[in-house]
Amino acid sequence: MSHKTQGGFARPGFRTLTVGLLLAAAAWGLVSLDSQIEIFGFGASGPDARSFPRVALWLLAAVAALRLILCLRTEDTPLGLSRLGRVLTLTASCAAALWAIPHIGFFFGAAGVGIVVALVLGERRPLLLGLPLVIAAVVTFGGRYGLSIPLP
Amino acid sequence: MLVDAFLELLNIWVLVAALIGIVSGIIIGTIPGLGPTMAIALLIPVTFSMQPIPAIILLLGVYQGAIFGGSISAVLLNVPGTPSSAATAIDGFAMARRGEGGRALRFALYASVFGNIFSCFVLMALAEPLARFALDFGPAEMAMLMLFALLVIVIFGGGSKLDALIMVLVGACAGIVGLDPISGTPRFTFGSFAFENGFQLIPVLIGLFAMAEVLMQAFDREPLVGDVQVPPLKSSVVRFAEVWRMRVTLLLSSIIGTFVGILPGIGSTVPAFMSYNLARSRSKDAEQFGKGAPEGVAAPEAANNAVTGGALVPTLALGIPGDAVTAVILGAFMLHGLAPGPFLFRDHGLEVYAIFEALLLSSIPTVILGLMFFRVAIHVTRIQPRHLLPAITILAVFGAFSVNNSLFDVWVMLGAGVLGFLFRRANFPLPPLLIGLILGAPFEQSLRQALLTSGGSYGIFVGSPITLGLMALIVLCVLISLALDIRKART
């Protein structure tokens, strides 16, 4: 696919990707609407539990499709795959930490993710890399004993 | 009521909460990239164990402090700490470059306080009568009102109307997940109990405004503020007479800020620029604007601070948030058992008036702390968000978990963060999404209740003077929008 040309197609970027995802989600919602929402008819008139979601999803699909057409004909923000890699790394490490928290506890999970964030953001100074450990300890202690929150 | 409410404030924790809130707000607002919305979303879980009054005062203190704090980096670095301070930077930075940074910040501070006081009085005067009027609203009226609010966000929210409409619909669709508000049928719950409560507001807010910011910074990784030379901050004085000379500008700017703030979804950037332009058009020294005119600093600051009180009017009286920050504050009110809406003043009048009075009185510590923080602020502006982002991530995980002590909410927060990142990178506005999420479910509920009442007849939506009036307003808004679009296309 070529870069933006007059009246032609632009290289897909963030807007195209986001709108494409929204359109796909709205379409999936419409397809699975009947299986995801069961109706128990009690003879009531007017809209049921499926009516509002159906209208909202159709509208979303329509406006997302319109935006997608417009996006494909205009300049888009480039994805920047290497930079996107950092975001994916961070998201994956957050997901891994969340998955691990029930096993290793809040402190280690939160501190780990904090250190990964610092590293991804380019921090290399040992003192600042150790800071998430201190913050996680303060938050864990304060949450458990100050706010009585049963952290894992 | 007012005296009883004032007595509620005679509590050391209220003062402590206000001071902590204002100081935190000024610091957070000063750091470019960290806004009041994120700060309040992250601080909500900290207030769980607090009484409602100090908890809300702390959060409102952050709001007030951050709006003023945004002007510090705008004046000293020409980098607005918050988007609403962009107008302040035009003349503020020009003043700072000629060695009048201290004076610019003082004008900004006094104008901020003026705008805040004015909007607080409007809030106190309008919110309760509006809530009392809304007590007469039935489901049809509430549905029309919410439709009007959603439409205003789409039409007048700024930027592309199509993008705003997409975001409102995304929010409304996200609000579908959970139990049906009328029949209790599970909708898009995938057979999971965790989904039956739907997406909780606070984890979504933390994801959209805190986690998304972390991901944005990971993507950009360039400092928002480079090695900018901060102009010297000389000792300076602003005399009362100088402020008095701009009283009309301050008043008009406050009126603009307050009444634009009442309209949902517009935020504080638009009124700040509107006030700036008005002040310039009224000024005898219009050519000085852009070169360091004190009125060019005061006008936008009065307006963007006046938005605080204005945006709280529909938030508290009708449960319709005025902007992203008030949507977060609405979430905080709900968590503390003070559900905003017509019943708030009837059921929790004492607490609400105590909060109003605290908002008004907090102008005093704002002035004192603001004056104290001018010089400290120079050092604060050097803090890069990346130094704070690991802490923000940890607080985001903690905050999302602590709402229901559930890891499911943390997954929701992470998902909202990824979506927020995509939307922000793709230049989609987040406030319409948030307001769509908040209003989507009650809009559906009111709509269906109204139709159940009328036996399925849509005539109920034109059956009362209130619904007719709201419908007329909707038509008027659409016509105004069309007229503006046509005029824009011609010019």
Boltz contact constraints between the chains, C-beta under 6 A:
constraints:
  - contact:
      token1: [A, 14]
      token2: [B, 425]
      max_distance: 6.0
  - contact:
      token1: [A, 14]
      token2: [B, 426]
      max_distance: 6.0
  - contact:
      token1: [A, 15]
      token2: [B, 426]
      max_distance: 6.0
  - contact:
      token1: [A, 18]
      token2: [B, 422]
      max_distance: 6.0
  - contact:
      token1: [A, 18]
      token2: [B, 426]
      max_distance: 6.0
  - contact:
      token1: [A, 36]
      token2: [B, 188]
      max_distance: 6.0
  - contact:
      token1: [A, 37]
      token2: [B, 187]
      max_distance: 6.0
  - contact:
      token1: [A, 38]
      token2: [B, 185]
      max_distance: 6.0
  - contact:
      token1: [A, 45]
      token2: [B, 455]
      max_distance: 6.0
  - contact:
      token1: [A, 45]
      token2: [B, 456]
      max_distance: 6.0
  - contact:
      token1: [A, 46]
      token2: [B, 451]
      max_distance: 6.0
  - contact:
      token1: [A, 46]
      token2: [B, 452]
      max_distance: 6.0
  - contact:
      token1: [A, 46]
      token2: [B, 456]
      max_distance: 6.0
  - contact:
      token1: [A, 47]
      token2: [B, 448]
      max_distance: 6.0
  - contact:
      token1: [A, 49]
      token2: [B, 180]
      max_distance: 6.0
  - contact:
      token1: [A, 49]
      token2: [B, 183]
      max_distance: 6.0
  - contact:
      token1: [A, 49]
      token2: [B, 185]
      max_distance: 6.0
  - contact:
      token1: [A, 52]
      token2: [B, 444]
      max_distance: 6.0
  - contact:
      token1: [A, 53]
      token2: [B, 176]
      max_distance: 6.0
  - contact:
      token1: [A, 56]
      token2: [B, 169]
      max_distance: 6.0
  - contact:
      token1: [A, 56]
      token2: [B, 172]
      max_distance: 6.0
  - contact:
      token1: [A, 56]
      token2: [B, 173]
      max_distance: 6.0
  - contact:
      token1: [A, 59]
      token2: [B, 169]
      max_distance: 6.0
  - contact:
      token1: [A, 60]
      token2: [B, 169]
      max_distance: 6.0
  - contact:
      token1: [A, 60]
      token2: [B, 173]
      max_distance: 6.0
  - contact:
      token1: [A, 63]
      token2: [B, 165]
      max_distance: 6.0
  - contact:
      token1: [A, 63]
      token2: [B, 166]
      max_distance: 6.0
  - contact:
      token1: [A, 67]
      token2: [B, 162]
      max_distance: 6.0
  - contact:
      token1: [A, 83]
      token2: [B, 219]
      max_distance: 6.0
  - contact:
      token1: [A, 86]
      token2: [B, 218]
      max_distance: 6.0
  - contact:
      token1: [A, 87]
      token2: [B, 215]
      max_distance: 6.0
  - contact:
      token1: [A, 87]
      token2: [B, 218]
      max_distance: 6.0
  - contact:
      token1: [A, 87]
      token2: [B, 219]
      max_distance: 6.0
  - contact:
      token1: [A, 90]
      token2: [B, 218]
      max_distance: 6.0
  - contact:
      token1: [A, 91]
      token2: [B, 418]
      max_distance: 6.0
  - contact:
      token1: [A, 94]
      token2: [B, 414]
      max_distance: 6.0
  - contact:
      token1: [A, 98]
      token2: [B, 410]
      max_distance: 6.0
  - contact:
      token1: [A, 110]
      token2: [B, 394]
      max_distance: 6.0
  - contact:
      token1: [A, 110]
      token2: [B, 397]
      max_distance: 6.0
  - contact:
      token1: [A, 113]
      token2: [B, 393]
      max_distance: 6.0
  - contact:
      token1: [A, 114]
      token2: [B, 390]
      max_distance: 6.0
  - contact:
      token1: [A, 114]
      token2: [B, 393]
      max_distance: 6.0
  - contact:
      token1: [A, 114]
      token2: [B, 394]
      max_distance: 6.0
  - contact:
      token1: [A, 117]
      token2: [B, 389]
      max_distance: 6.0
  - contact:
      token1: [A, 117]
      token2: [B, 390]
      max_distance: 6.0
  - contact:
      token1: [A, 117]
      token2: [B, 393]
      max_distance: 6.0
  - contact:
      token1: [A, 118]
      token2: [B, 390]
      max_distance: 6.0
  - contact:
      token1: [A, 120]
      token2: [B, 218]
      max_distance: 6.0
  - contact:
      token1: [A, 121]
      token2: [B, 386]
      max_distance: 6.0
  - contact:
      token1: [A, 122]
      token2: [B, 221]
      max_distance: 6.0
  - contact:
      token1: [A, 132]
      token2: [B, 390]
      max_distance: 6.0
  - contact:
      token1: [A, 135]
      token2: [B, 391]
      max_distance: 6.0
  - contact:
      token1: [A, 135]
      token2: [B, 394]
      max_distance: 6.0
  - contact:
      token1: [A, 136]
      token2: [B, 394]
      max_distance: 6.0
  - contact:
      token1: [A, 139]
      token2: [B, 394]
      max_distance: 6.0
  - contact:
      token1: [A, 139]
      token2: [B, 398]
      max_distance: 6.0
  - contact:
      token1: [A, 143]
      token2: [B, 398]
      max_distance: 6.0
  - contact:
      token1: [A, 147]
      token2: [B, 48]
      max_distance: 6.0
  - contact:
      token1: [A, 147]
      token2: [B, 49]
      max_distance: 6.0
  - contact:
      token1: [A, 149]
      token2: [B, 402]
      max_distance: 6.0
  - contact:
      token1: [A, 150]
      token2: [B, 405]
      max_distance: 6.0
